[in-house]
């Protein structure tokens, strides 16, 4: 059993040479995803899901194998900056998607006539969302 685990880790480490290619592909997919999110192209987003998931699974397997290494392989360390950039791109995309979902929810509530003043998000003077009920009224006075 221990031999099979070691063999699997060795196989995953052998994939380390592919990490720069995978990271570049992931970065490209995330940029493409951002463009599709801006255009609200749901079909194109769905087509990106499978290749993005496959890349993330491959990178995750290599990351697990690398975690057991000390010192970390140079190829893995070299990819860290680009991996962090991919993480930031993912959070950017997630943030945009969340804002779009909030806008759709707000539109649906307006159409259904079920909007509540306490659930409406308003921006404060710092550009941050303010959820305080009636906070905007004080600024009007």
N, C-alpha and C positions, 0 to 999 in steps of 0.2 A: 504493500500500500504506500509506504514512504517513497519507494522508487517511482511509482506512478505520479505522485505529487511533485517530486523533484523533476521528473521528466516534463511535466506540464509547465513548471516554472521555467525550465530551460527553453522549452518551445516558445513561451511567451517572451523571454529575453531575446530569442533569435529574431523576433518580430521588431525589436528595438530599432533596427535600421529603417523600418517603414514609418516610424513615428513622425519624422519631419514631413513626409508626404501626407500622412493622415492629418496632421495639424494644419497644413496648408489647405487641404480639402475641406476640413471643418470650418476654417476661417472663411473660405469662399462660400460655403453653404450658409453660414450665418449672415454674411452680407446679402446673399440672395434672398434669404428669409426676411431680412429687414426690408428690402425693396418690395417684396410681395406683401408684407404687413402694411407698408405705407399705401399700397394700392388696394389693400383688402382683397387680395386674390387668394381665396380659400383653396381652390383646386390646386394651384401651384404650391401652396404651403403643404398640402397633404402629400404631394409628390416628393417633397423634400424630407418628409418625416422618416421614411425607411432608410435612405442612405445616411442621414444624420445619426439615427439610432445605431446603425451598424458601426459607424466610425467611433461613436462614443463607447460602445461595447468593446471594440478592439483596444482603444486607448485605456479603458478601465482594466482590461486584462493585463496589459503591459504595466500599468501603474501598480497593480497588485504584486506583480513579480518584482518590480523595481523596489518596492517598499521593503523587501527583505534584503536588499543589497546594501552593503556599507563598504566603501563609499558608493554613492549613486553613479551609474554609468554616465559618461560625458555626453552621450547622445541625448539622454533624458534631461540632463541639466541644461543643455543647449536649447531644448524645446520649451522650457518653462516660461520664458517671456511671451512666446507666441500662444502658449496654453492660457496664460493669464489674460491676454488680449481676447482670446476666444471666450473666456469666461465673462469678460466685460461686455462683449458683443451679445452674448446670450442674455445677460441681465438687461441690456438695453432693449433687446427684442421682447423680452418678457414684460418689461415696463410698458412698452408701446402697446402690446397686446392687451394688457390689463386696462390701460386707458381707453382703448377702443371698446373693450367689453363694458366698461363703466358708461361710456357714451351710448352704447346700444341699450343698456339697461335703463338709462335715463330717458331715452327716446321712447322705449316701450312703456315706461311708467307714465310718461306724458300722454301717450296715445290712449292708454287705458284709464287715465284720470285717477291713478292711484298714487300720485306723488305726495310725499309727506315733506313738510318743510324741514323736519329734523334729519331727513336722509339725504338732503341736497348738500353736496360738497361745494364750498366756496373758497376762493383764494384769499389769504390775508395779504397785508402790505408787503410781506417778505416773499410772496410768491408761493407760499406753502398752503396746502389744503387746510381749511379750517372747518371743523365739524360742529362747532358750537352753534347751537340753535339760536337764531336771531342776532348773531354777531354782526351781520351786515347792516342790520337796522340801526345799530348804534353809530355806525360810520356815516349813515345818511343824515342823522340828526344834527 
